[in-house]
Amino acid sequence: MSENIIEVKNLRMYFEVSRGLFSSETLTLRAVDDVSFNIKKGDTLGLVGESGCGKTTTARCILKLYESTGGSIKFEGLEVTKLKGRKLRQLRRDMQIIFQDPYASLDPRMKVGDIIGEPLIVHGVANASERSEIVFNLIKTVGLAPDHYYRYPHEFSGGQRQRIGVARALALNPKFIVADEPVSALDVSIQAQILNLLQDLQNELNLTYLVVAHDLGVVRHITRETAVMYVGKLVEQSPTEDLFHNPSHPYTEALISAVPSLDLQRKMNRLVLRGDVPSPIFPPPGCRFSPRCIYAKSICSQEEPNLEEISPGHFVACHFPLEESEYAY
Amino acid sequence: MGMSLMSQSELVDQVKRERRFRNRLIAYFKSLLGSWTATLGLIIVLVFFGTALFADFIAPYHPTQDDYTVGMPSFQPPFTIPEQQPFPFVFGTDWSGQDIFSRVIHGARSAVLAGTIAISVGLTGGILLGAISGYVGGSIDNILMRVVDAWMSIPSFFMLLIIVAALSEQPWNPAGKYTLLIAMFFVGFMGIPGYARIIRGSVLSVREMDFIDAARATGSSEARIIAKHVIPNVFPIILVYATMGIGGAIMSTAGLSFIGLGARPNQPDWGGDMNGARSIFFQYWWPMFFPGLAIFVVVLGFNLLGDWLRDVLDPRTRDV
């Protein structure tokens, strides 16, 4: 068993939202509500869930782009949430992020070489000539051509821009990279290229990834471990293949049933959820999934289930975890 | 085809050469000459500034009649060749025999001053308010923007009338000596909220972009983020609005002079000259026509140049 590089414990991120135009009252939006998970060194954790469930917020808390409301985040045993100043800058060298939208994540007024080299300047890592050499190497590593150094982001396609984003994330030799929906803005054919690039880099550089995604196909392709979020809570976490074969939470089952497949043997009817996703401002009592759950019993809307280990490495937060699912594949 | 025959290092060198600063300037200039509207705009603006700077050397006659040793004939139509004076009256002469062409040339000075003063005041105020509002956000943003809203709800020309009229009869302003400068200042002042809004908007939109978060995630300081990411992305927008705003400021100041608040009597000023010739327009059109034409051409020039700047300063729309 290798050691954990990231340990997230009881992470909470609440936002205050104003009630209305003329009201000074505020409401609390519980974007992330008591989430805990660990990531092992060299591993890849997929964080899945629908939009608005808090997965990106969780990722941004880990990178300290948001000040979390409560809980603890440890990076190699170091408490991240309290870090400030020089210590925080030091930490930033080890953790990087790849963004979802390759059109918004690159400064349109900077040349590609300057974009990739900026982290090096910020940390004063190398002098000008060493820096350009490092940048040229990074450009090669991510599969771009040297003359791209002097070009502007708008001259590139989405996939190429994402490669630039990857190169920037790699510039400081980080240990841990958050990929926030790294391929959801790209064409399917390009998605595979970027995912394979990420995997190759992981093997080469011994990186640890947290991949935020809503596409289960992407998650299955790239991760070893998957955590499912629903309205700010973790509902299930398990090794990825196990999750697909034995989804234990009814929400996970519904997600998996929605994955399109070319397998004709597979049951074709989808499990369609009724109703809307509850608001994270007014979460339902008990299990947050209970109003939409087809298996819900009365206890589900009264008592909140805890995340419990039902088989080795497989955690689920449900009063009645599924024994076996006909939607598994 | 040619590209594929080049080796990788040759290609790198070529792109590097293209991107060098001096070559970029040349490329900008070529792109400017490639568009006839931009070229026209640039020529107009250059001629305008040149005229203002060298008015004394260009103007064939003194702009006001008090210097003339020989009385000049009044109301000579354009292109009259006088008998006793050395130069033709290209734009004709006015009621007191002053050469309109010389007056229009000297009037460029007050127009340059109007543009410069008004734009400096408007931009300084606008950048301060807009940048603080957009960057700090929260309740400061709210307060500043409500002030701006209130400011904008005042009809600016009406406000200008009141302010300039009130200040033109002060003991420290004998015979309206400074009235024109006051008018220019307040034309800029009333433009502040407009600039503040635009700048706030662009600061906000830049601040929300992922590349700002990316910079933060690499450990960039706030100061570095502002200097390297926010300003370079907002500045071109400001430049475009400033260029177009100069035309507007010249027009507003001329408008004030036209209704008698601004230039002193007989001081060469396009708006003031039009005002003086207003009552005789139907007998003698040229004393009013040529200063008006000057305003029109200069405002057009700044707008054409601004249009081109907007395209060329955005790396996404320029082709250099």
Interface residues (C-beta under 8 A of the other chain):
Chain A: R60 L63 L65 L88 R89 R92 R93 M95 Q96 I97 F99 Q100 D101 A104 S105 L106 D107 P108 R109 M110 K111 E118 P119 V122 H123 A145 P146 D147 Y149 Y150 R151 Y152 H154 G165 R168 A171 L172
Chain B: Q8 S9 L11 V12 Q14 V15 K16 E18 R19 M209 D210 F211 D213 A214 A215 R216 A217 T218 G219 S220 R224 K228 H229 P232 N233 D314 P315 R316
